[in-house]
């Protein structure tokens, strides 16, 4: 079964209904942070202040990633490879990525932290599986959103299927690329090549442009990171100062990414909603690129994919129309790690960009392979449809799925690797 099938072609080329209602959950998802609401400003002045706050938040994000890199280097004393021997098993790294993202509910947070740690000395081979696992962990959000339709069996079936297609797609991606990466190191090679082109000394005009931009960014962000580092090192031993820097950096990233996502939704809500309704249903290519663009705009793949759940629940869009959109969201969320990589210079910049590029190309290659191979393309939809039907029959299946995917599967993987 493929998209060439006449039935699927009708679904994918079906134009967006003219009676599509505005997103019903909008008031809840676009609220400003409370302190922004208390500012005594309005109109154009408020818009300017809000955009400036986003720019400052991006500055804080890059600074926080830089702080993590410095803290990781200080805490490990340059011996990161020896300290993280437990994570050199790719399966353990994959599990770490899944659980870390489940806990933070943000793959952008996980990938940004990993970029900083790689710049601070974490081996790339250890980081790659963690980046893969981040894709799986981020799918939990849309599944939880689907529970809002639990009161109606048919609506819940459609909502849970729409949420689960993201699970199925990411699990299929891992099933394909995890063993390939373990055996051949494809993503590590491509990431290293990309970093060499964009930050290496022999990358020509492209590398010169990226390096100049990165140096400009670090000139602005380094003072804050260096001040924090100097302050902590003056009162704490090196290892404890490094751990404190990592903790501060992680906390900043969690707060800043949430703030950026909320503010961009407020500032771009009209454009996002128009693009969302306009693109869905116009075919897989349109769906992928619109999912990518919207995720870059709101800096949150969880938000993007969660937006599709109520539309699927209402029956306005089919699962085949939602599916490409979630694929594009996976690619769009890699932009945060790319931005974070600009917080470093020199050899650290190359290491950070390599990690960010691994995440980027993993998602690009996944989309190309799964969508271009007809036998693979329908698998996530079939799996999500099956799971949606089970969930509609009994909500206990939903609990089993969540516990199995995010608790039992990681434990099982670790147990298997411990035995062999």
N, C-alpha and C positions, 0 to 999 in steps of 0.2 A: 504494500500500500504506500503510495507516495503522493506528492502534491500534483503529479500529472493526472491523477485520477479525476474524472469529471466532477464527482461530488465534492472533493476537496477543493478543486479549482473554483467551483461556484462559491464555496464558503470563503475562500481567501480573496476572491475578487468582488465579493458582495460589498456594496457601498454602505457607508455608515448611515443608519436610519436618521431621517430628518427630525424625528421626535425624541432623540436622545436627550435625556434630562441632565441638568448639571450634576456634578458629583455631590451626592447627598452628604458625604462625610466632610466636605470642605471646611465648614466652620471649625471643626475639631482639629484639622490637620494644618491650618494656616494661622494659628494664633501666634502673636508675637511673644517673645520672652517677656515676662511680667515687668521687668525693669524698663523695657523699651516703651511699654504702654504708659508708664508713669511719667515719661518725659513731657514737659509742657510745650510741645510743638505739634504742628499739623501741616497737611498739604505738602507742598514742594520741599519745604525745609525738612519735614520728617523723612521724605524719600531720600534726600541727600544724606541725612544723618544715618539712615539705615544702610545705604550703600557703603558709606565710609566704615560703618561697623563691620560689614562683611569683609572689607579689605583688611581691616585690623585683625579680624578673626583668622584670615588666611595667614597673615603675618605671625600670629600666635601659633597656628598649626605648624608652620615651617620651623619656628623657633623651638616648639615642643619636640619635634622630631630630631632636631639638632641636639637638644638637651639629652634625649634618650641615647643618641649615638655616643656622645661624650660620656654619659653615665655608664653605659655598657662597657666602654673601653676602660674606664676607671675601675669599675667593679670587678672585671675579669682580669685586669692587669695584663691585657694582651694575650691571655691564655684561653680565649673563648672556645676554641676548638676542643681543648682538653676538658673544660668544664661541662660543655654540652655534648659529651659523648653519648649520653642517654638518648639524645634526640637525633643522633646520626642515623638511626634506623628510620627510613622514610615513613614507615607506618606510624611510628610514634609522632613524627612531625605532622603527619596528616591529622592525627587525632588532636594534637595541640591546636592546630588551626581551627578545627571544628569547634572544640570546646571553648576556645578563647572568643570566637565570634558569637557563639550562643550566649556567653556571659555578657558580652558588650553589646550584643544585638546590632553590630555594625562591622561589616567586612572592611570598610574604609579605615576604621580604627585599628583593626588587626594588621592590615597591610602597611599602614603608616608606621606602626610600631616596629614591624619586621624590617622595613626599609631603614629605620634608624639603627636597629640592632646590627644589620648587615654592614652599615657604614662604620659601626663601632667594633666590628671584628667577627660577627657571627658568620660561620661558613655558609656560602651560597647553597651548597648541597643540602644543608640542614634547613635553610629557609624555604626552598622551593616547595616541599610538601606542605609546609605550614600555609603558604599562600594558596595552594590548592584547597586545603581544608577550609579556609576562610569562605570560599564560595559555597560550600555545603552548609556551614553554620548560619549564614545569613538568611537562609530560606525559612527559618522558623517564624520570622515576623509575619509574613503573609499568611502562614497557616493559622496563627493566632487570630489574625484579622478575620479569617473565614468563619470563625466561631460566632461572629456577630450575626450570621444568618442561620444559626442552629435551630431557630424556631420554626422554620419551614423546610420540610424535607427536600423538595425539589430545588429550592434556592440554595440550601446548604450543599447539596450534591454538586451544583455548578460552581459554587464558591470554593469548596474544598478541592475540587478538580483543578480550578484555576490556580490555587495556591500550590498544589502538589506538582503541577507541571514544572515549576521551578526546581523542586526537589529532584524530580526524575531526570531533568536535563543535567543538573549539576552532578548527580550520581553517575550518569552515563559518561559525562566528561571525565570524571575521575577514573572510571573503569577503563577508559581508552588511554588517557595520557599518563596516569600514574605508573603503570608498568612500563610504558615506553620511556618515560623520564628516568625511572629506576635503572633501566637497561642501557639506554643510549645517551641520556643527558641532553635531549633535544632542546628543551626550554633553557637550560643553563647555557648552552652554546649560543642560541639565538639572542638571549638576553645579554650575554657578554659581547656579542657582535654589535648589538644596538648601542650599548653603552660606549663601546669603542668609537662608533661613528659619531655619537652625540657629545661625548666628553673626552675622548682620547686625543692625544697629541697629533695623530696622523689622520684625523677625520675630516680635514679640509675645512671648507667654509661652514659646513653644518656643525662640526664640532666647535669651531671658533664662535659661532653664534650662540650655541647652547652654553658654552663655557662662559662667554661674556655675560649672558643673562644670569647664569648661576652665580657668577662672582658678584654681580650686582645685588642679587637677592641675599647672599651671605654677608655682604657688607652691611646690609640693613639689619639682618637677623642675628648675626654673631654677637654684637654687644650685649644683648639681653641674655643669650645663652652663656656667654663667657662670664657675665656678672653673677649669674646664679651658680655657675660652676665654682668660681673663685670664692663665693660666700660660703658654700657648703664645704669646700675643701679646707677652708680656714678654721672650721669648727668641728669637723668630723674626720676620722681616718679615711684613706682613699677608697677602700671598699665600701664603707657605709655611706660615704658621700656619693659614690656612684649609684648605689641602690636608691638613695634618696632622690637623685636626679632622675632615675628611671621612673620612680613613683610619681614625681611631680610632672614629668613629661606625659606619662600615660593619663593622668588625671586631666591635664590640659587638653590633650587630644580628645578625650571623651566629651568634655564640656564644649570644646570649640566646634567639633564636627556636628554635634547636635544643634548648636547655635547657628552655624552656617546653613545647615539644612532647613531649620525653621525659618530663618530670615529670607532665604532664597525662595521658599514656598510663598511667603508673604509678598515678596517683591515681584515674583514672576507668575503668580497664581493664574492670572487671566491668560497669559501666553501659553502656559503649560497646559491648561485645560483645553484651549483651542487646538493646540497641536495634538493633544491626546485624542480628542474626538475626531479630528480630521484625518489622522494617520491610521487609526485602528480600522481594520477591515479592508485596506487597500492593497493587501498582498504582503508576503513575507519580507521583501526587501524594505518596503515602507515601514513595516512594523519594527524591524531590527533597528533601522536608523532613527526612528522616532523614540524608541526605548533608550537608545544610546544618548540621544540629544537631551531628552528630559532628565535622565539620570545625571548627566553632566551639569544641567541647569540647577537641579535641587541637591546634588552631591549626596545622593542616598539611593542605592538600588532597592533597599527595603521599602522606602517610600514609593518608588516607582511601581514595583511589583504589587504592593498593597493596594494601589489605586485601581488596579485591574480587577481585584476581587469583587467589590460591590457591583461593577458593571457586568461581570460574568454571572453573578448571582441573580441579577435582574433579567438575564436572558438577552440583553441588548447585543452582546458579542459572544461568539462561540469560542470554544477552547482553542481551535485552530487559529483564530484571530489574535487571541491573547498570547499564544506561545511565542511567536517571533519577537513580540514586545519584551518579554522577559529575557530573551537571549540578548537583545540590544542593551538591556539594563546591566547585564553582567559585564559587557564591554565598557559601558559608560562609567561604571564605578571605579575602573582602574585609573581614572584621571587624578584621583586624590593622592595615590601613591606617587604618580609622576610629579605632581606639585611638591609633595614632601621631599622628593629627591633633590630638588633645587636648593635645599637648605644646607648643602655641603659643597666643598670645593676640593680640588686636587684628587688624590686617590680615593678619598671618602666619597666624593661625588660619583666617581666611576662605579664604586661598589653599590652605592644607593640606587643609581640609575639602572644598574644590572638587575637588582631585585625588583624594581618597579616595572622594568621591561618584561621580566619573566611573567608577572601577573597579567600585563597587557597582552602578550602574545599567547599565553595560555588560553585566555578568553577568546581571542581572535581565531586561533587554530580550532578551538572547540566548535565555534559557530560554523566555520568553513567545513570541517569534517562532518559534523552531524547533519548540517543542512544540505550539503552537496552529495552525500551518499544516501540514495533513496531508501535503502533498507534500515538505516539508522534514524532517519528523519521522523517517522511517526512513533518511534518507541516511547519518548517522553509523554506524548499525548495518550497513547494507549495505556501506559502505566498510571497516569493521572486519572484517566476515566475509570479505570478499574478501582483505584483507591477511592475516588469520589463516590462510586456506587456502594462500596463497602461502608464508608463513613455515613452515608445517608441511611443505610439499614440499621446501623448501630453506632452511636457516638463513641463506644468503647474502642472501636477500631482506630479512631483518631488518636486516642490516648496511647494505644499500643504502638502506632506509627511514630508518634513524637518521642516516646520513651525508647523505642527500638532504634530509631535513627540517631538520636542525640545522646543516648546513654549506653544502651546495650551494645550497639555496633562499635563505638569506640573501645569499650571494655573488651569486646570479643577480639578486635584487631590487636590490641595490646597483649591479650592472653595468648593468641596464636604466635605472635612474634617472640614472646617469652619462652614458648615451648621449642621453637625452632631457631 
